[in-house]
Amino acid sequence: MRVLLRVKPGASRTAVGGRYDGAAGPALIVAVSARAVEGQATKAVLEAVAAAFGVRRTAVTLVRGATSRDKLVEVDGDDATLGSRLAELLG
């Protein structure tokens, strides 16, 4: 399943949840405490998304947006389970 993300680097704590209505469509908000320096925030985002969906970190792959706040990730797993979890996280 592919998921659009809106990243907030440098947050006070890591959190996954909420909806951002951007130009590409609705995106899941991911706040991470890591700064956007040398890929640290992207790495933290992939780890946070894996934890939020209950999958291994290796099941989450960055498709596009390595240096952008708007990212697209691929989450491997059961689509029905992932879809219901995404609906919960979007609120």
N, CA, C and O atoms as CSV, one atom per row, in Angstrom:
chain,resi,resn,atom,element,x,y,z
A,1,MET,N,N,0.850,-1.172,0.000
A,1,MET,CA,C,0.000,0.000,0.000
A,1,MET,C,C,0.897,1.237,0.000
A,1,MET,O,O,1.863,1.313,0.759
A,2,ARG,N,N,0.575,2.182,-0.840
A,2,ARG,CA,C,1.320,3.447,-0.883
A,2,ARG,C,C,0.598,4.491,-0.044
A,2,ARG,O,O,-0.627,4.607,-0.073
A,3,VAL,N,N,1.394,5.248,0.704
A,3,VAL,CA,C,0.835,6.230,1.626
A,3,VAL,C,C,1.554,7.559,1.436
A,3,VAL,O,O,2.784,7.616,1.463
A,4,LEU,N,N,0.787,8.625,1.245
A,4,LEU,CA,C,1.351,9.968,1.199
A,4,LEU,C,C,1.589,10.449,2.623
A,4,LEU,O,O,0.767,10.224,3.511
A,5,LEU,N,N,2.727,11.117,2.833
A,5,LEU,CA,C,3.077,11.630,4.150
A,5,LEU,C,C,3.385,13.113,4.078
A,5,LEU,O,O,3.898,13.603,3.073
A,6,ARG,N,N,3.073,13.815,5.140
A,6,ARG,CA,C,3.505,15.204,5.330
A,6,ARG,C,C,4.362,15.189,6.587
A,6,ARG,O,O,3.872,14.875,7.672
A,7,VAL,N,N,5.627,15.524,6.448
A,7,VAL,CA,C,6.590,15.395,7.533
A,7,VAL,C,C,6.803,16.722,8.237
A,7,VAL,O,O,6.882,17.775,7.604
A,8,LYS,N,N,6.896,16.654,9.566
A,8,LYS,CA,C,7.223,17.810,10.397
A,8,LYS,C,C,8.492,17.473,11.173
A,8,LYS,O,O,8.418,16.924,12.272
A,9,PRO,N,N,9.664,17.799,10.606
A,9,PRO,CA,C,10.921,17.511,11.309
A,9,PRO,C,C,11.149,18.495,12.450
A,9,PRO,O,O,10.602,19.598,12.447
A,10,GLY,N,N,11.955,18.092,13.420
A,10,GLY,CA,C,12.292,18.971,14.534
A,10,GLY,C,C,11.168,19.151,15.538
A,10,GLY,O,O,11.165,20.129,16.285
A,11,ALA,N,N,10.226,18.242,15.572
A,11,ALA,CA,C,9.116,18.330,16.532
A,11,ALA,C,C,9.615,17.976,17.929
A,11,ALA,O,O,10.690,17.394,18.076
A,12,SER,N,N,8.854,18.318,18.933
A,12,SER,CA,C,9.258,18.016,20.305
A,12,SER,C,C,9.208,16.520,20.598
A,12,SER,O,O,9.930,16.032,21.468
A,13,ARG,N,N,8.358,15.792,19.873
A,13,ARG,CA,C,8.285,14.337,20.041
A,13,ARG,C,C,7.809,13.712,18.736
A,13,ARG,O,O,7.224,14.387,17.889
A,14,THR,N,N,8.063,12.436,18.586
A,14,THR,CA,C,7.641,11.712,17.398
A,14,THR,C,C,6.178,11.312,17.546
A,14,THR,O,O,5.768,10.777,18.577
A,15,ALA,N,N,5.399,11.578,16.501
A,15,ALA,CA,C,3.975,11.240,16.510
A,15,ALA,C,C,3.511,10.988,15.083
A,15,ALA,O,O,3.952,11.659,14.150
A,16,VAL,N,N,2.624,10.025,14.920
A,16,VAL,CA,C,2.039,9.706,13.613
A,16,VAL,C,C,0.534,9.806,13.765
A,16,VAL,O,O,-0.062,9.110,14.588
A,17,GLY,N,N,-0.081,10.672,12.973
A,17,GLY,CA,C,-1.529,10.806,13.022
A,17,GLY,C,C,-1.977,12.185,12.605
A,17,GLY,O,O,-1.275,13.174,12.815
A,18,GLY,N,N,-3.126,12.237,12.025
A,18,GLY,CA,C,-3.688,13.486,11.543
A,18,GLY,C,C,-3.677,13.526,10.033
A,18,GLY,O,O,-3.027,12.715,9.374
A,19,ARG,N,N,-4.400,14.471,9.507
A,19,ARG,CA,C,-4.583,14.568,8.066
A,19,ARG,C,C,-4.116,15.931,7.574
A,19,ARG,O,O,-4.430,16.963,8.167
A,20,TYR,N,N,-3.363,15.916,6.478
A,20,TYR,CA,C,-2.935,17.139,5.814
A,20,TYR,C,C,-3.501,17.106,4.399
A,20,TYR,O,O,-3.215,16.181,3.639
A,21,ASP,N,N,-4.291,18.095,4.044
A,21,ASP,CA,C,-4.878,18.151,2.708
A,21,ASP,C,C,-3.985,19.007,1.813
A,21,ASP,O,O,-4.084,20.234,1.798
A,22,GLY,N,N,-3.125,18.343,1.080
A,22,GLY,CA,C,-2.184,19.024,0.201
A,22,GLY,C,C,-2.607,18.935,-1.256
A,22,GLY,O,O,-3.684,18.435,-1.579
A,23,ALA,N,N,-1.745,19.427,-2.122
A,23,ALA,CA,C,-2.024,19.446,-3.554
A,23,ALA,C,C,-2.127,18.035,-4.135
A,23,ALA,O,O,-2.875,17.806,-5.085
A,24,ALA,N,N,-1.379,17.093,-3.566
A,24,ALA,CA,C,-1.382,15.717,-4.075
A,24,ALA,C,C,-2.509,14.881,-3.474
A,24,ALA,O,O,-2.675,13.716,-3.835
A,25,GLY,N,N,-3.273,15.460,-2.572
A,25,GLY,CA,C,-4.350,14.735,-1.917
A,25,GLY,C,C,-4.094,14.631,-0.426
A,25,GLY,O,O,-3.121,15.194,0.075
A,26,PRO,N,N,-4.955,13.918,0.292
A,26,PRO,CA,C,-4.788,13.800,1.738
A,26,PRO,C,C,-3.531,13.004,2.087
A,26,PRO,O,O,-3.233,11.978,1.475
A,27,ALA,N,N,-2.805,13.504,3.085
A,27,ALA,CA,C,-1.568,12.859,3.507
A,27,ALA,C,C,-1.591,12.647,5.015
A,27,ALA,O,O,-2.216,13.409,5.753
A,28,LEU,N,N,-0.915,11.626,5.451
A,28,LEU,CA,C,-0.767,11.315,6.867
A,28,LEU,C,C,0.341,12.192,7.438
A,28,LEU,O,O,1.422,12.279,6.856
A,29,ILE,N,N,0.086,12.838,8.565
A,29,ILE,CA,C,1.081,13.702,9.196
A,29,ILE,C,C,1.994,12.857,10.081
A,29,ILE,O,O,1.536,12.061,10.900
A,30,VAL,N,N,3.303,13.054,9.891
A,30,VAL,CA,C,4.311,12.364,10.692
A,30,VAL,C,C,5.259,13.421,11.256
A,30,VAL,O,O,5.980,14.081,10.508
A,31,ALA,N,N,5.252,13.575,12.572
A,31,ALA,CA,C,6.158,14.502,13.249
A,31,ALA,C,C,7.302,13.701,13.855
A,31,ALA,O,O,7.079,12.691,14.523
A,32,VAL,N,N,8.524,14.156,13.617
A,32,VAL,CA,C,9.696,13.479,14.170
A,32,VAL,C,C,10.601,14.505,14.838
A,32,VAL,O,O,10.664,15.662,14.421
A,33,SER,N,N,11.295,14.069,15.868
A,33,SER,CA,C,12.185,14.978,16.576
A,33,SER,C,C,13.498,15.197,15.830
A,33,SER,O,O,14.192,16.182,16.081
A,34,ALA,N,N,13.841,14.308,14.930
A,34,ALA,CA,C,15.082,14.438,14.155
A,34,ALA,C,C,15.000,15.654,13.236
A,34,ALA,O,O,13.938,15.999,12.718
A,35,ARG,N,N,16.136,16.282,13.054
A,35,ARG,CA,C,16.228,17.432,12.153
A,35,ARG,C,C,16.398,16.956,10.717
A,35,ARG,O,O,16.834,15.832,10.471
A,36,ALA,N,N,16.052,17.819,9.778
A,36,ALA,CA,C,16.175,17.500,8.359
A,36,ALA,C,C,17.617,17.736,7.898
A,36,ALA,O,O,17.880,18.601,7.062
A,37,VAL,N,N,18.537,16.958,8.454
A,37,VAL,CA,C,19.955,17.083,8.128
A,37,VAL,C,C,20.486,15.703,7.777
A,37,VAL,O,O,20.352,14.759,8.556
A,38,GLU,N,N,21.091,15.592,6.595
A,38,GLU,CA,C,21.736,14.363,6.154
A,38,GLU,C,C,20.823,13.126,6.247
A,38,GLU,O,O,21.283,12.038,6.594
A,39,GLY,N,N,19.552,13.297,5.940
A,39,GLY,CA,C,18.626,12.177,5.901
A,39,GLY,C,C,18.151,11.659,7.248
A,39,GLY,O,O,17.476,10.631,7.310
A,40,GLN,N,N,18.495,12.356,8.330
A,40,GLN,CA,C,18.099,11.900,9.665
A,40,GLN,C,C,16.584,11.896,9.834
A,40,GLN,O,O,16.025,10.953,10.396
A,41,ALA,N,N,15.920,12.935,9.356
A,41,ALA,CA,C,14.463,13.012,9.500
A,41,ALA,C,C,13.784,11.923,8.671
A,41,ALA,O,O,12.816,11.313,9.126
A,42,THR,N,N,14.275,11.678,7.477
A,42,THR,CA,C,13.677,10.640,6.625
A,42,THR,C,C,13.804,9.271,7.276
A,42,THR,O,O,12.852,8.489,7.268
A,43,LYS,N,N,14.956,8.978,7.832
A,43,LYS,CA,C,15.158,7.704,8.524
A,43,LYS,C,C,14.195,7.577,9.701
A,43,LYS,O,O,13.596,6.522,9.908
A,44,ALA,N,N,14.048,8.654,10.471
A,44,ALA,CA,C,13.137,8.649,11.615
A,44,ALA,C,C,11.685,8.482,11.166
A,44,ALA,O,O,10.900,7.815,11.839
A,45,VAL,N,N,11.327,9.085,10.033
A,45,VAL,CA,C,9.970,8.967,9.497
A,45,VAL,C,C,9.670,7.514,9.139
A,45,VAL,O,O,8.606,7.001,9.486
A,46,LEU,N,N,10.586,6.852,8.457
A,46,LEU,CA,C,10.364,5.463,8.057
A,46,LEU,C,C,10.204,4.563,9.281
A,46,LEU,O,O,9.381,3.647,9.277
A,47,GLU,N,N,10.984,4.820,10.320
A,47,GLU,CA,C,10.866,4.039,11.558
A,47,GLU,C,C,9.530,4.305,12.244
A,47,GLU,O,O,8.892,3.375,12.736
A,48,ALA,N,N,9.101,5.566,12.283
A,48,ALA,CA,C,7.838,5.925,12.926
A,48,ALA,C,C,6.642,5.331,12.180
A,48,ALA,O,O,5.691,4.858,12.802
A,49,VAL,N,N,6.694,5.357,10.859
A,49,VAL,CA,C,5.604,4.795,10.058
A,49,VAL,C,C,5.527,3.282,10.276
A,49,VAL,O,O,4.435,2.732,10.420
A,50,ALA,N,N,6.663,2.619,10.302
A,50,ALA,CA,C,6.679,1.174,10.549
A,50,ALA,C,C,6.044,0.849,11.897
A,50,ALA,O,O,5.235,-0.074,11.998
A,51,ALA,N,N,6.407,1.598,12.924
A,51,ALA,CA,C,5.845,1.367,14.254
A,51,ALA,C,C,4.342,1.638,14.272
A,51,ALA,O,O,3.585,0.890,14.889
A,52,ALA,N,N,3.909,2.699,13.601
A,52,ALA,CA,C,2.486,3.058,13.587
A,52,ALA,C,C,1.635,2.011,12.879
A,52,ALA,O,O,0.488,1.779,13.264
A,53,PHE,N,N,2.185,1.382,11.853
A,53,PHE,CA,C,1.443,0.371,11.108
A,53,PHE,C,C,1.678,-1.036,11.643
A,53,PHE,O,O,1.048,-1.992,11.189
A,54,GLY,N,N,2.582,-1.160,12.605
A,54,GLY,CA,C,2.839,-2.474,13.192
A,54,GLY,C,C,3.566,-3.427,12.270
A,54,GLY,O,O,3.315,-4.632,12.291
A,55,VAL,N,N,4.469,-2.893,11.458
A,55,VAL,CA,C,5.259,-3.715,10.550
A,55,VAL,C,C,6.742,-3.491,10.844
A,55,VAL,O,O,7.114,-2.552,11.549
A,56,ARG,N,N,7.579,-4.367,10.292
A,56,ARG,CA,C,9.023,-4.195,10.438
A,56,ARG,C,C,9.484,-2.994,9.636
A,56,ARG,O,O,8.851,-2.604,8.654
A,57,ARG,N,N,10.585,-2.418,10.060
A,57,ARG,CA,C,11.130,-1.258,9.365
A,57,ARG,C,C,11.437,-1.587,7.901
A,57,ARG,O,O,11.297,-0.727,7.032
A,58,THR,N,N,11.850,-2.814,7.627
A,58,THR,CA,C,12.176,-3.206,6.258
A,58,THR,C,C,10.945,-3.299,5.357
A,58,THR,O,O,11.080,-3.410,4.138
A,59,ALA,N,N,9.756,-3.256,5.938
A,59,ALA,CA,C,8.518,-3.307,5.159
A,59,ALA,C,C,8.098,-1.924,4.671
A,59,ALA,O,O,7.120,-1.804,3.932
A,60,VAL,N,N,8.823,-0.878,5.072
A,60,VAL,CA,C,8.500,0.490,4.679
A,60,VAL,C,C,9.621,1.009,3.782
A,60,VAL,O,O,10.784,1.057,4.183
A,61,THR,N,N,9.249,1.400,2.555
A,61,THR,CA,C,10.225,1.855,1.577
A,61,THR,C,C,9.852,3.252,1.086
A,61,THR,O,O,8.691,3.525,0.782
A,62,LEU,N,N,10.837,4.120,1.013
A,62,LEU,CA,C,10.621,5.461,0.473
A,62,LEU,C,C,10.534,5.370,-1.047
A,62,LEU,O,O,11.440,4.848,-1.697
A,63,VAL,N,N,9.440,5.880,-1.610
A,63,VAL,CA,C,9.247,5.872,-3.062
A,63,VAL,C,C,9.726,7.188,-3.660
A,63,VAL,O,O,10.428,7.203,-4.672
A,64,ARG,N,N,9.341,8.293,-3.027
A,64,ARG,CA,C,9.815,9.613,-3.489
A,64,ARG,C,C,9.736,10.615,-2.341
A,64,ARG,O,O,8.979,10.446,-1.385
A,65,GLY,N,N,10.547,11.663,-2.474
A,65,GLY,CA,C,10.521,12.739,-1.503
A,65,GLY,C,C,11.628,12.691,-0.475
A,65,GLY,O,O,11.418,13.110,0.663
A,66,ALA,N,N,12.790,12.201,-0.831
A,66,ALA,CA,C,13.891,12.062,0.123
A,66,ALA,C,C,14.259,13.388,0.778
A,66,ALA,O,O,14.637,13.408,1.949
A,67,THR,N,N,14.158,14.492,0.048
A,67,THR,CA,C,14.535,15.791,0.602
A,67,THR,C,C,13.349,16.731,0.745
A,67,THR,O,O,13.532,17.938,0.898
A,68,SER,N,N,12.148,16.197,0.699
A,68,SER,CA,C,10.933,17.006,0.751
A,68,SER,C,C,10.120,16.708,1.999
A,68,SER,O,O,10.253,15.637,2.592
A,69,ARG,N,N,9.283,17.648,2.396
A,69,ARG,CA,C,8.348,17.398,3.498
A,69,ARG,C,C,7.230,16.454,3.055
A,69,ARG,O,O,6.636,15.753,3.875
A,70,ASP,N,N,6.956,16.444,1.771
A,70,ASP,CA,C,5.941,15.555,1.220
A,70,ASP,C,C,6.630,14.305,0.693
A,70,ASP,O,O,7.475,14.383,-0.198
A,71,LYS,N,N,6.268,13.156,1.244
A,71,LYS,CA,C,6.900,11.894,0.882
A,71,LYS,C,C,5.840,10.883,0.489
A,71,LYS,O,O,4.680,10.980,0.888
A,72,LEU,N,N,6.265,9.914,-0.301
A,72,LEU,CA,C,5.428,8.787,-0.651
A,72,LEU,C,C,6.180,7.539,-0.233
A,72,LEU,O,O,7.330,7.337,-0.623
A,73,VAL,N,N,5.523,6.693,0.568
A,73,VAL,CA,C,6.152,5.460,1.028
A,73,VAL,C,C,5.297,4.272,0.632
A,73,VAL,O,O,4.083,4.383,0.459
A,74,GLU,N,N,5.957,3.137,0.495
A,74,GLU,CA,C,5.296,1.861,0.230
A,74,GLU,C,C,5.382,1.057,1.517
A,74,GLU,O,O,6.468,0.850,2.058
A,75,VAL,N,N,4.217,0.599,2.012
A,75,VAL,CA,C,4.169,-0.226,3.221
A,75,VAL,C,C,3.709,-1.609,2.796
A,75,VAL,O,O,2.604,-1.769,2.277
A,76,ASP,N,N,4.557,-2.611,3.017
A,76,ASP,CA,C,4.220,-3.986,2.659
A,76,ASP,C,C,3.472,-4.661,3.803
A,76,ASP,O,O,3.854,-4.541,4.968
A,77,GLY,N,N,2.414,-5.363,3.458
A,77,GLY,CA,C,1.617,-6.083,4.448
A,77,GLY,C,C,0.230,-6.344,3.894
A,77,GLY,O,O,-0.030,-6.114,2.713
A,78,ASP,N,N,-0.650,-6.819,4.740
A,78,ASP,CA,C,-2.030,-7.096,4.363
A,78,ASP,C,C,-2.756,-5.780,4.098
A,78,ASP,O,O,-2.874,-4.946,4.995
A,79,ASP,N,N,-3.242,-5.591,2.872
A,79,ASP,CA,C,-3.866,-4.322,2.491
A,79,ASP,C,C,-5.078,-3.974,3.341
A,79,ASP,O,O,-5.285,-2.801,3.654
A,80,ALA,N,N,-5.888,-4.959,3.724
A,80,ALA,CA,C,-7.076,-4.689,4.536
A,80,ALA,C,C,-6.671,-4.168,5.910
A,80,ALA,O,O,-7.248,-3.202,6.408
A,81,THR,N,N,-5.688,-4.803,6.513
A,81,THR,CA,C,-5.216,-4.382,7.831
A,81,THR,C,C,-4.568,-3.007,7.759
A,81,THR,O,O,-4.835,-2.142,8.593
A,82,LEU,N,N,-3.713,-2.811,6.755
A,82,LEU,CA,C,-3.038,-1.522,6.600
A,82,LEU,C,C,-4.036,-0.415,6.302
A,82,LEU,O,O,-3.898,0.700,6.804
A,83,GLY,N,N,-5.044,-0.716,5.486
A,83,GLY,CA,C,-6.055,0.280,5.147
A,83,GLY,C,C,-6.871,0.728,6.346
A,83,GLY,O,O,-7.159,1.915,6.496
A,84,SER,N,N,-7.244,-0.214,7.198
A,84,SER,CA,C,-8.014,0.174,8.389
A,84,SER,C,C,-7.139,0.955,9.362
A,84,SER,O,O,-7.618,1.877,10.022
A,85,ARG,N,N,-5.858,0.596,9.457
A,85,ARG,CA,C,-4.945,1.332,10.344
A,85,ARG,C,C,-4.728,2.746,9.808
A,85,ARG,O,O,-4.673,3.703,10.581
A,86,LEU,N,N,-4.605,2.880,8.488
A,86,LEU,CA,C,-4.438,4.205,7.888
A,86,LEU,C,C,-5.653,5.079,8.166
A,86,LEU,O,O,-5.510,6.261,8.481
A,87,ALA,N,N,-6.848,4.507,8.053
A,87,ALA,CA,C,-8.077,5.259,8.331
A,87,ALA,C,C,-8.089,5.747,9.775
A,87,ALA,O,O,-8.505,6.874,10.042
A,88,GLU,N,N,-7.636,4.907,10.714
A,88,GLU,CA,C,-7.556,5.313,12.120
A,88,GLU,C,C,-6.577,6.463,12.303
A,88,GLU,O,O,-6.870,7.427,13.010
A,89,LEU,N,N,-5.415,6.362,11.668
A,89,LEU,CA,C,-4.377,7.380,11.829
A,89,LEU,C,C,-4.766,8.715,11.196
A,89,LEU,O,O,-4.411,9.777,11.709
A,90,LEU,N,N,-5.491,8.659,10.089
A,90,LEU,CA,C,-5.927,9.900,9.441
A,90,LEU,C,C,-7.009,10.616,10.240
A,90,LEU,O,O,-7.209,11.822,10.094
A,91,GLY,N,N,-7.698,9.867,11.077
A,91,GLY,CA,C,-8.723,10.475,11.933
A,91,GLY,C,C,-9.980,10.626,11.262
A,91,GLY,O,O,-10.939,11.122,11.852
